[in-house]
Amino acid sequence: MARPVILLISGPNLNLLGDREPEIYGTDTLLDHVAAARHRAQQKGFDLEHIQSNHEGDLIDAIHSARNRTASIVINPGALTHYSWALHDALAAYEGPIVELHISDPKQREPWRHTSVVEPLAVATVAGKGAAGYPEAIDIAIDASHPHDS
């Protein structure tokens, strides 16, 4: 039987992690974050797929392809968080749980970062926890997609 899949989406400029503004985003690379997320998912019996793109349409296509196929989506949309209604609409058409993820806390930064078009669709937002946010977001996505029987 195939293992359930979590799709981890990384938006624009996240390919520069480890190099870009380390005082805000830390020194871990995107590959480091993905490895931590993949490790946590596999520990819990899930597979992890990852896409990073600097192109909005690529991310939307990935969300479309996740429909009826993946257990959940964890998304760090980068700057698209604040204005991409196309990304919002694609996520709104996804039937599984969505977890919004940010390395820094956008609400503690510049005012233009305070708005999230993803937040209304997300079961949770993990923000401001740096590298530790990746495994935490995976845990939330798994719990939301595979509720514990009680």
Order of alpha helices (4+ residues) and beta strands (2+ residues): beta-alpha-alpha-beta-alpha-beta-alpha-beta-beta-alpha
